[in-house]
Amino acid sequence: MGTAQILNSLVMIFIMIIPGIVLKKKNILDDSKTKGISAVLVNVTWPCMVIDAMQMPYSEEVFNGSKYIFMLLVIIFLIIFAAAAVSVKALKLKRAQAGILAFMLIFGNTGFIGLPVMNALYGKEAVFYASMVEMANDILMFTVGIMLIQISAGAETKFRLKEFLSPGIFGVFIGFALFLGGITLPEFLGKSVSVIGAATTPLSMIVIGSQLGGIRLRELAGDRSIYAASLIKLLIVPSIALLIVRFAFGDVSLLAKVVIMSFAMPGAACTVIFSQQYNSDADFAAKGVLMSTLFCLATIPVFAVMLN
C-alpha cells in the first residue's frame, strides 16, 4: 500500500470521529447513549468482525504467524513494563497514578481503534493477526493489568474469570476454531456476520468522537504528566516495538507491521473502567486515555507511513 493510500485510509477513519464530536457537543449523544453504542460494539459487531476476518482457508504460514505473535508480544510487554517503571519514577507520580500510567503504557486500544485501523490499512489478513494481538492483550490485561490497578488502589489482588471471558474473546476463539477446522460459514450466515462486523469501524469512531467531544481542554492544559504519559505511550512505546521487531528479528512483514501498529494505539478504554471499579484515580485515567486518543490522530499516520 502506497503512502497516499495509507493517509487516505486513515483520514477516512478519522473523519468518522467528527459526527461523534458534533453529537456530543449538541447533547444529542449523551453518556448513556454512548454506553449503549459501546455495548453493541463489544457484544455484537466487534466479535462479528473478528469471526469474519478469520473466515479464510487454513494456512500453515498464518498459523505459525499466530504463534510468533504471542512470543513476540511477551518480549515486548516485558520491555515496556520496564520502561513504564522508569517513566513512573521520572514523573514522580503518586502510587495510584503510577499504576494507571503503567497500565496505560502497556495496554493500548487494540480493539475499538486498533482493529478498524488494521482493516483499513492492510485488509482482512491484518485483522486476523490483530485479533491474535487483541487476544494476547486481553489475557494479560485481565490478569497482570487488573493486578496493577488493584495494587495502585491499595485493593486486594483478585482474578475474576467472568471478567476475562468477554464476547470479544469468544469471537476470537470461535473464529480461530473455524480457521483451524477449515470451516466456512453458510453464505446466509457468513454474509450476515460480515455486514454486522462492518459496522464496527463507524460505530467505534463515533464513540471515540463522543469521548473527545466531552473533553474540557482547560482541565487538561495544566496537567503536564498527562502530556508526558501520552507522548511516551504514542511515540516511545511503538518505537520500542519497532526496534525489537525490525532490528532484533529483521522482520518487516505484514505480521510485524500489525504488531508494531498495535503498540501505536492510544491508551485502552479499560484503563478508566478498571480505575473506577477499584477506586483508583479514575480522573487521571480518563485524562490519559482521552489525551492519548486525541494525539493519536497525528502519531498513527506517522508510524503507518514509516512502516510503509
N, C-alpha and C positions, 0 to 999 in steps of 0.2 A: 504494500500500500504506500502510495506517494505521500509526501508531506502535505500537499494541498488536500488530499482525500482525508488524511488524519484530522487536519484542522476543521474541514467541513463537517466531519462526523461529530467532533467534539462540540462545535458551535451549534449543530443541530440539537444535540442533547441538552446543552446548557440553555438554549432558547426556551426549552420546555420548562425551565425553572421560573420564567417570568410570570406565567399565569398564577402560580402559587403565591408569588410575592404580591401581585396585584390583589388577588382574592383575600389574602391575609390583611393587607393594608385597608381594604374596604370592609373588613369584618364579615365578609361573606363566608370565609373559611376560618372557623374558629378552632380552638384546641380539640374540642370533642369530635368535630367533623374530620380533622386531620388524623386523630387517633383511629377513627373509623376506616379511613382510607388505608392507614398503616396496617390495620388488622386484615383488610382484604389482601394487601400486598403479601404480608407474612404468611397468611394461612391458605391463600389460593393462587395468586398469579406467580409469585416467586417460585414455589415448588413446581408449578406447571412449566415455567421457563426452563428450569433445570432439567426436568424429565424430557422436555422436547429437545434440548441441546444434546442429551445423551442418546437420542434416537439415531444411532449411526451403526454401521456394520462393525462387528468386533475386530479390533486391530491390536496385534501384539505390541506394536510401537506405541499406541496410545495407552495401553495398559501399563507398559513399562514406564511411560512418562508419568503416570499417576503415582507409581511407587517412588519415582525420582523426586516428585514434588514434595512428598512427605519428608524424605530425607533432607532435602534442601531447606524446607521450611524450619525444621528443628534447629539446624545450624544457624540460620538467620535469626530466628527467635531468640536463641541463647545470646548471640552477639548484641542484638538490640536491647535485650534485658540488661546487659552490662552497660550499654550506652545510656539507658534510662536511669540506672543507678548513679552514673556520673552526672547526668543532667539535673537530677534531683538535688544533689549536693551543691552543684554550681548555682542553682537558682534559689537555694536556701528556703525551700518550701516547708510548710507545716506538714505534720505526718499525714493528715487526711488528704491534702493536696498532692503530696509526694506519691501516694498510692494511686491516685487518679491519673497523675501525669504518666506514671509507669504503664498503667493500663492503656492509656490513650496512645502512647508511642508504640506499644507492641501490637495492639489490635486496631485495624482500620475498618472503614465501612466498605468491606469487600462484597456486601450484598446489595443494598439499595443503590449504591453508586457504582461499585465495582463491576457487578455482572452486566448492567446496561452499557457501561463504557467498553468492556471487553467485547461485547456483542457488536457494538457499533464499529469498533476499531478493527477487530480481527475475525469476526464471524462465529459460527456455532461451535467449531472445534475449540476456540479460545474459551467459550462459555463452559465447555466440558472441563477443561483444565482449571478454569476459575472456580468451578463448583468443587473441585478437589481441594483447592486452596481454602474455599469457604468452609468445607467440612473440617479440615485440619484446624482452621482458625476457631471454629465453634467448639471443637473438642478441647482446645487449650483455654478458650475464653471461659467456658463453663466449669472449668476445673481450676487451673492456675489463676486465671483472670479474676474470678469471683473471690478467690482467697486473698488476692492483692487488695481488693476493695474492702473485704471484711477486716483484714489486718489494719488497714489505714483508718477504718472507722472504729477500731477497738472492739469489734464484734467477734464472736466465736466462729472459727472457720468450719464451714459445712459444705458438703457437696450434695446437691439435690438432683437426682436422676431425672425427675419430671421436668425440670427447667431445661435440661440438656436436650431432651427428646422433642425438639421443635419441629413444626411442619417442614421447614427448610431442610433439616437433617433427614427427615423421612423422604423428602423429594430426591435428595442425593442418593439415598440408599435404594429407592425404587428405580431411579434412572440408571444407576450403576449396575443393579441386578439385571435389568433388561439388556444393558450393553454386554455384560458378561455372558448372558444366555443367548445373545444374538436374536432377541425377540423384538419384533416390530409391532407396534400397536395397530389395531384395525384402523382403516382410513378415517372412519367417522369419529373414532375416539382420538386418534393422533392429531387430526385437524382441530378438534375442539381444544385439546391441550395446548396446541401451538398458538391458536388465536387468543386464548386466555393468557398464556405466558407472554404474548406480545404486548399486553397492557402493562407489564411491569415497568418498562422504561418511562413512559409518560406519567404514570401514577407516582412512581418513586421521585421523579423530578419535581412534580407538583408538591409533594410532601416536603422535599428539601427546600423548595421555594417558600413554602409556608413558614418553615423554621427560620429561614433568613429574613422573611418579612416581619418577623416578630423581634428582630434584634434591635436593641436601643444602642446606637453607636456610642453615646455618652458613657454608658456603663462599661463598655469595652475599652474605650480610649485610654483610661488611666491605669489599666492593669498590664504592666509590662511582661509579667510572667506568662500571660495568655499569648502574647505575640511570640515570645521565645518558644513556648511549647508548640505553637502552630508551625513555626519555621523549622524546628527540629523534626517534627512529625512529617512535614511535607517535602523537606529538602535533604536533611541529613539521613533519616531512616531509609528512604528509597535509594539514596546514594550508597549506603552501606550494602543494601541488597544488590545493587548494580555491580559494585566492586567484587562482592563474593561470587556472583554468578558469572560475571564477564572475565575476571582475571583468575580466580581460583579454579573455575570449571571450564573456562573458554567456550561458554555456551551462549549463542545469540539466536537460538531457535524461537519458535512461537511459544513454546513452553516457558522458556526463560523470560520472554517479554511479559507473559501473563504474571509470572511470579514477581517480577520487578514492579510492574504497574500496580499489582495488588498492594504493595507496600507504599505506593504513592498516593493511596486513598486517604481521605481525612479521617479523623478520629471516629470510632464506632459509636453509633447512637446508644448502644448498650452501656456506654460509659455513664451516661446520665441516668439510665434506668436503674443500674446496679447501685449507683451512688445514692439515689433516692430510697431504694429498697433497704439498704444497710445503714441509712442515716449518716452518710459521709457528706462531704462538701459538694452538694448537688449543683449549687450555683457556679462553682469553679468548673465542674464537669461540663455544664451546659455552655458556658462561655468558650471553653476549649474546643468542644465539638463544633459549635456554630462558627467560631473564628476560622478553624481549620477547613471547614466546609466552604466558607467564603473565599479563602485564599487558594483553595484547590482549583478554582476556576482558572487561575493563572498558572499554577505549577503542573497540573496534569498534562496540558498541551506541551509543556517544555520537555517532560520525560518521554511523552509519546513520540515527539519529533526526534529526540536524541536517540531513542532506541531504533527508530527507522533508519 
